[in-house]
């Protein structure tokens, strides 16, 4: 094949995964982009070899798959595809976090269209996708960890399940007990302080009447909430919303907001000393606003001019940026350095664990009234979706067709 003055070798095509595995020593980079339930089995199979793997999110869909990944002794260089980290507006928000002071609140919203159609509609099957809070929201749980620098301590969720029953075609399925995927949710999260900040703040109060030093009252103490709290809002039937994604981080010194597809970031600093009369709202002159237009990649990345325009792609060029970092990491290993992924396997696992926890802790699981379209098949009480085993690894056998295998991997020579 030729493009311009460059020539390329014709890629080799293999009919199934076993044929490709026979050439593992020739592979520079393996991309696992199969349906979600296949990611873990394929990581376990390929991760034993000395290659570099880019695996799509989520890395797992169940507690069992996570346990298998943790127990495995994988030697491959693994990078988890979490391209939301590299969306220009989101990355700019990350760069500006020091400006807002100690982070206390993080809100992430996605208001979007329903899931698009995929082969055999596997992404509408809870047993193959892991359900929406794993399939879609692992991106956002990853961002919560990245933004706060902390681990989730607890969470509670409220959901709608099966509102898009007809849209997704569940009525045409033969399975009378089919469980529809989650269509909307609120997840409240509490994070663990990791920097040793005392959860109690000491406030000293002295009596107005002078007393002898030995009879001074002990300091009064007031419990003050020090941890960071978060809120995830998801709606999969909000076509046409002004903002599809919103990320808002509030600290003790200010607030930073990122909006997509506007691709802009707004930084606000809390009022300065100009706010003298606290009986009135702060005057505009007492706080500041800075706006960053991230449609210009040069506002965010110093290598923006090196990215070919043809590769801008979806997610606001974030995929091309992720690949740039990935290729750099591969080249560094060829110079004798350790592989340093921007998103590690551990990052991928923890994002899935947060998604599973959010489904375990559904507070309204037994109270969601099925709409008429549900009939008796909505199975609103099914909360523990994460305990369902992936069909691909049941009984240790490979039940996936060769067609699925051909669609799941890309081979780079």
Secondary structure as UniProt FT lines:
FT   STRAND          2..3
FT   TURN            4..5
FT   STRAND          6..7
FT   HELIX           17..21
FT   TURN            22..23
FT   HELIX           24..26
FT   STRAND          29..32
FT   HELIX           36..46
FT   TURN            47..48
FT   STRAND          52..56
FT   HELIX           63..71
FT   STRAND          77..81
FT   HELIX           83..86
FT   HELIX           88..96
FT   HELIX           97..100
FT   STRAND          103..111
FT   HELIX           119..124
FT   HELIX           126..129
FT   HELIX           132..135
FT   TURN            136..137
FT   HELIX           138..148
FT   STRAND          152..161
FT   TURN            163..164
FT   HELIX           165..168
FT   HELIX           170..172
FT   TURN            176..177
FT   STRAND          182..191
FT   STRAND          200..203
FT   HELIX           213..215
FT   STRAND          220..223
FT   STRAND          229..235
FT   TURN            239..240
FT   STRAND          245..251
FT   STRAND          254..260
FT   TURN            261..263
FT   STRAND          264..269
FT   TURN            273..274
FT   TURN            278..279
FT   HELIX           284..286
FT   STRAND          288..293
FT   TURN            294..295
FT   HELIX           297..299
FT   TURN            302..303
FT   HELIX           304..306
FT   HELIX           309..311
FT   TURN            313..314
FT   HELIX           315..317
FT   HELIX           318..334
FT   TURN            335..336
FT   HELIX           345..360
FT   TURN            363..367
FT   HELIX           372..374
FT   TURN            375..376
FT   TURN            380..381
FT   HELIX           385..387
FT   HELIX           391..396
FT   HELIX           402..408
FT   STRAND          409..412
//
